[in-house]
Amino acid sequence: MKLALKVLVSTALLSSMAAAEVIATVNGTKITGDEVNQVLMEGTQGRFNTLPKEKQTELRQRIVEGMIAQEIVYGDAKKSGVLNSKEYKDELAKVMDRVEKQLASKVWEKQQFDKIKLSEDEIRKYYDSHINEFVEKEKVHARHILVKTEEEAKKIIASLKGKQGEELKTAFIESAKKNSTGPSGPKGGDLGSFPRGQMVPEFNDKVFTLKVGTITQEPVKTQFGYHIIYLEDKATGRELDFKDVKNFIEQKLKMEKFKAAMEKKMQALKSEATITYGK
């Protein structure tokens, strides 16, 4: 614990850090949020942001602790003369040879990709001929109260009878907090927005028939129990505008062209190369 180590780490920083923020300082060497984020993205193949929040926090903590340990070991290795040893220099040469080739290939591929150009007409033509790919489904924003028995559900519906507008919404939220056995209960039964087909059939079929600001007049039975549903909002399905999907289409088409160009390029390079197999 008396090592010359100054660690500026906290749970709060790990869960919500600015990218350029200094997360820790080890013997004068700073570990930044940028460095941590890069390791996290590489380690999860770019999927870090899709992980549950608790998993993100756990991984970030482990990476920071690992980077701190690495700095400590590196510092001791320098002091003990490891960097001057023949073993280290031989291994470093091998690594640098691999890195040089990998980096050159990475930059080469990026340059080839950047050469791919698309006209506005090409992008528009794809949009017009694939319009069915760019349709936003109808969505609803709903709340529900989940109880175990039909009798309980009917009593709650009766207690809400005659209420309208904000009065109904407020009463529904309070009833959900008090009575709902579902995980959304503490949030007033809020299920957020979802498209048609996401919920179980019985729930899905009913919620999309409701008018905004109304509740189901009969309990809706599903495998989870009995539901009273409140429809907070409804958004009709629509075709996405060209400007909304232009960048997506451009990247999709560029990648398709890039793959085709790479196949052709590699065939040409192979035909020019001297390749032998075995001894």
C-alpha positions as CSV (number, residue, x, y, z in Angstrom):
1,M,0.0,0.0,0.0
2,K,3.1,2.3,0.3
3,L,4.0,2.0,-3.4
4,A,4.3,5.3,-5.2
5,L,0.9,4.9,-6.6
6,K,-1.7,7.6,-6.8
7,V,-5.0,6.1,-8.0
8,L,-7.9,8.6,-8.7
9,V,-10.6,6.1,-9.2
10,S,-14.2,6.0,-7.9
11,T,-17.4,4.1,-8.7
12,A,-19.0,7.3,-9.9
13,L,-16.2,8.1,-12.3
14,L,-16.2,4.6,-13.7
15,S,-19.9,4.7,-14.5
16,S,-20.1,8.2,-16.0
17,M,-16.7,9.5,-17.0
18,A,-15.9,12.0,-19.7
19,A,-13.8,10.5,-22.5
20,A,-10.7,12.7,-22.0
21,E,-10.9,12.6,-18.1
22,V,-7.9,11.3,-16.2
23,I,-9.2,8.1,-14.5
24,A,-6.0,7.2,-12.6
25,T,-2.4,8.3,-12.3
26,V,0.2,5.6,-11.6
27,N,3.7,6.8,-10.7
28,G,3.1,9.9,-12.8
29,T,1.6,8.1,-15.8
30,K,-2.0,9.1,-16.6
31,I,-4.7,6.7,-17.7
32,T,-7.4,8.5,-19.5
33,G,-11.0,7.7,-20.3
34,D,-10.1,7.6,-24.0
35,E,-7.6,4.8,-23.4
36,V,-10.1,2.9,-21.2
37,N,-12.9,3.3,-23.8
38,Q,-10.6,2.1,-26.6
39,V,-9.7,-1.1,-24.7
40,L,-13.4,-1.7,-23.9
41,M,-14.6,-1.3,-27.5
42,E,-11.8,-3.5,-28.8
43,G,-12.4,-6.2,-26.2
44,T,-16.1,-6.3,-26.9
45,Q,-15.7,-5.9,-30.7
46,G,-17.6,-2.6,-30.7
47,R,-20.5,-3.9,-28.7
48,F,-19.7,-2.4,-25.3
49,N,-22.6,0.2,-25.5
50,T,-25.1,-2.6,-26.1
51,L,-24.3,-4.4,-22.8
52,P,-26.4,-3.9,-19.6
53,K,-25.3,-1.0,-17.5
54,E,-24.2,-3.1,-14.6
55,K,-22.0,-5.2,-17.0
56,Q,-20.5,-2.0,-18.4
57,T,-19.6,-0.8,-14.9
58,E,-18.1,-4.2,-14.0
59,L,-16.0,-4.4,-17.2
60,R,-14.9,-0.8,-16.9
61,Q,-13.7,-1.4,-13.3
62,R,-11.8,-4.5,-14.4
63,I,-10.1,-2.7,-17.3
64,V,-9.0,0.2,-15.1
65,E,-7.6,-2.1,-12.5
66,G,-5.8,-4.1,-15.2
67,M,-4.3,-1.0,-16.7
68,I,-3.1,0.2,-13.3
69,A,-1.5,-3.2,-12.6
70,Q,0.1,-3.1,-16.1
71,E,1.7,0.3,-15.3
72,I,3.0,-1.0,-12.0
73,V,4.6,-4.1,-13.5
74,Y,6.0,-2.0,-16.4
75,G,7.6,0.4,-13.9
76,D,9.2,-2.4,-12.0
77,A,10.4,-4.1,-15.2
78,K,12.2,-0.9,-16.2
79,K,13.8,-0.6,-12.8
80,S,15.0,-4.3,-12.9
81,G,16.6,-4.0,-16.4
82,V,14.0,-6.0,-18.3
83,L,14.0,-3.5,-21.2
84,N,17.7,-4.0,-21.7
85,S,17.6,-7.8,-21.8
86,K,18.2,-9.8,-25.0
87,E,15.0,-11.7,-24.4
88,Y,12.9,-8.5,-24.2
89,K,14.6,-7.0,-27.3
90,D,14.1,-10.2,-29.3
91,E,10.4,-10.5,-28.4
92,L,9.9,-6.7,-29.1
93,A,11.3,-7.2,-32.6
94,K,8.9,-10.0,-33.3
95,V,5.9,-7.9,-32.0
96,M,7.0,-4.8,-34.0
97,D,7.2,-6.9,-37.1
98,R,3.6,-8.2,-36.6
99,V,2.3,-4.7,-35.7
100,E,4.0,-3.1,-38.7
101,K,2.2,-5.5,-41.1
102,Q,-1.1,-5.2,-39.3
103,L,-1.0,-1.4,-39.1
104,A,0.0,-1.2,-42.8
105,S,-2.9,-3.5,-43.8
106,K,-5.3,-1.4,-41.7
107,V,-4.3,1.9,-43.2
108,W,-4.2,0.4,-46.7
109,E,-7.8,-0.9,-46.3
110,K,-9.0,2.5,-45.0
111,Q,-7.4,4.2,-48.0
112,Q,-9.1,1.7,-50.4
113,F,-12.4,2.3,-48.7
114,D,-12.1,6.1,-48.9
115,K,-11.6,5.8,-52.6
116,I,-15.2,4.4,-53.0
117,K,-17.4,7.3,-54.1
118,L,-21.2,7.3,-54.5
119,S,-23.4,9.9,-56.3
120,E,-26.5,11.3,-54.8
121,D,-28.4,9.6,-57.7
122,E,-27.1,6.2,-56.7
123,I,-28.2,6.6,-53.1
124,R,-31.6,8.0,-54.1
125,K,-32.1,5.1,-56.6
126,Y,-31.5,2.5,-53.9
127,Y,-34.0,4.3,-51.6
128,D,-36.7,4.5,-54.2
129,S,-36.3,0.8,-55.2
130,H,-36.2,-0.5,-51.5
131,I,-38.7,1.8,-49.9
132,N,-40.2,-1.2,-48.0
133,E,-36.9,-1.4,-46.0
134,F,-37.4,2.0,-44.6
135,V,-40.8,1.8,-42.9
136,E,-41.1,2.8,-39.2
137,K,-43.7,0.5,-37.6
138,E,-46.7,1.7,-35.7
139,K,-45.9,2.2,-32.1
140,V,-47.8,2.7,-28.9
141,H,-46.8,4.1,-25.5
142,A,-48.7,2.1,-22.8
143,R,-49.0,1.5,-19.1
144,H,-50.4,-1.6,-17.4
145,I,-51.4,-2.9,-14.0
146,L,-50.7,-6.6,-13.6
147,V,-52.5,-8.7,-10.9
148,K,-52.9,-12.3,-10.2
149,T,-56.7,-12.7,-10.4
150,E,-59.5,-11.6,-12.6
151,E,-61.4,-10.4,-9.6
152,E,-58.6,-8.1,-8.5
153,A,-58.4,-6.7,-12.1
154,K,-62.2,-6.0,-12.2
155,K,-62.1,-4.2,-8.9
156,I,-59.3,-1.9,-10.2
157,I,-61.2,-1.2,-13.4
158,A,-64.3,-0.3,-11.3
159,S,-62.3,2.1,-9.1
160,L,-61.2,3.9,-12.3
161,K,-64.6,4.1,-13.9
162,G,-65.9,7.6,-14.7
163,K,-62.4,9.2,-14.6
164,Q,-61.1,10.8,-17.8
165,G,-58.1,12.8,-19.0
166,E,-55.4,13.7,-16.5
167,E,-57.5,12.5,-13.6
168,L,-57.7,9.0,-15.2
169,K,-53.9,8.9,-15.9
170,T,-53.0,10.1,-12.4
171,A,-55.3,7.5,-10.8
172,F,-54.0,4.8,-13.0
173,I,-50.4,5.5,-12.2
174,E,-51.1,5.6,-8.5
175,S,-53.0,2.3,-8.7
176,A,-50.1,0.7,-10.7
177,K,-47.6,1.7,-8.0
178,K,-49.9,0.3,-5.3
179,N,-51.3,-2.8,-6.9
180,S,-49.2,-4.0,-9.9
181,T,-47.1,-7.1,-9.4
182,G,-45.1,-6.4,-12.6
183,P,-41.6,-4.9,-12.6
184,S,-43.0,-1.7,-14.1
185,G,-45.3,-1.1,-11.1
186,P,-43.0,1.3,-9.3
187,K,-42.8,3.4,-12.5
188,G,-46.6,3.7,-12.6
189,G,-46.9,0.7,-14.9
190,D,-45.0,2.5,-17.7
191,L,-43.9,0.1,-20.5
192,G,-42.5,2.8,-22.7
193,S,-43.0,2.8,-26.5
194,F,-43.1,-0.5,-28.5
195,P,-44.1,-1.6,-32.0
196,R,-46.8,-4.0,-32.9
197,G,-45.9,-7.6,-32.3
198,Q,-43.4,-7.0,-29.4
199,M,-45.8,-8.0,-26.6
200,V,-47.5,-11.3,-26.1
201,P,-50.4,-11.8,-28.6
202,E,-53.3,-11.2,-26.1
203,F,-51.7,-8.0,-24.8
204,N,-50.6,-6.8,-28.3
205,D,-54.1,-7.4,-29.9
206,K,-55.8,-5.4,-27.2
207,V,-53.5,-2.4,-26.8
208,F,-53.5,-1.5,-30.5
209,T,-57.3,-1.2,-30.4
210,L,-57.5,1.3,-27.6
211,K,-58.0,5.0,-28.0
212,V,-55.3,7.3,-26.5
213,G,-56.2,8.2,-22.9
214,T,-58.4,5.2,-22.3
215,I,-58.1,1.9,-20.4
216,T,-59.3,-1.6,-21.1
217,Q,-62.9,-2.2,-19.8
218,E,-62.3,-5.9,-19.2
219,P,-59.2,-7.6,-17.8
220,V,-56.7,-8.9,-20.4
221,K,-55.5,-12.4,-19.5
222,T,-52.0,-13.5,-20.5
223,Q,-49.5,-16.1,-19.2
224,F,-48.4,-13.5,-16.7
225,G,-51.7,-12.8,-15.1
226,Y,-54.5,-10.2,-15.6
227,H,-53.7,-6.8,-17.1
228,I,-55.5,-3.5,-17.1
229,I,-54.0,-1.4,-19.9
230,Y,-53.8,2.4,-20.3
231,L,-52.9,3.8,-23.7
232,E,-50.8,6.9,-23.2
233,D,-49.9,7.6,-26.9
234,K,-50.0,6.2,-30.4
235,A,-47.7,6.8,-33.4
236,T,-48.8,5.6,-36.7
237,G,-46.4,3.8,-39.0
238,R,-44.7,5.9,-41.6
239,E,-42.1,5.7,-44.4
240,L,-38.8,7.2,-43.3
241,D,-37.7,10.2,-45.3
242,F,-34.7,10.0,-47.6
243,K,-32.8,12.4,-45.4
244,D,-33.3,10.2,-42.4
245,V,-31.7,7.1,-44.0
246,K,-29.3,8.7,-46.6
247,N,-26.2,8.1,-44.4
248,F,-27.2,4.5,-43.7
249,I,-27.7,3.7,-47.4
250,E,-24.5,5.4,-48.3
251,Q,-22.4,3.3,-45.9
252,K,-24.3,0.2,-46.9
253,L,-23.6,0.7,-50.6
254,K,-20.0,1.8,-50.0
255,M,-19.4,-1.4,-48.0
256,E,-20.9,-3.5,-50.8
257,K,-18.7,-1.7,-53.4
258,F,-15.7,-2.0,-51.1
259,K,-16.1,-5.8,-50.8
260,A,-16.4,-6.2,-54.5
261,A,-13.4,-4.0,-55.2
262,M,-11.3,-5.8,-52.6
263,E,-12.1,-9.2,-54.2
264,K,-11.0,-7.8,-57.6
265,K,-7.9,-6.1,-56.1
266,M,-6.8,-9.2,-54.2
267,Q,-7.1,-11.4,-57.3
268,A,-4.9,-8.9,-59.2
269,L,-2.3,-8.7,-56.4
270,K,-2.2,-12.5,-56.1
271,S,-1.6,-12.9,-59.8
272,E,1.4,-10.6,-59.6
273,A,2.8,-12.1,-56.4
274,T,5.2,-15.1,-56.1
275,I,3.6,-17.6,-53.8
276,T,4.9,-21.0,-52.9
277,Y,3.5,-23.5,-50.4
278,G,5.5,-25.8,-48.2
279,K,9.3,-26.1,-48.2
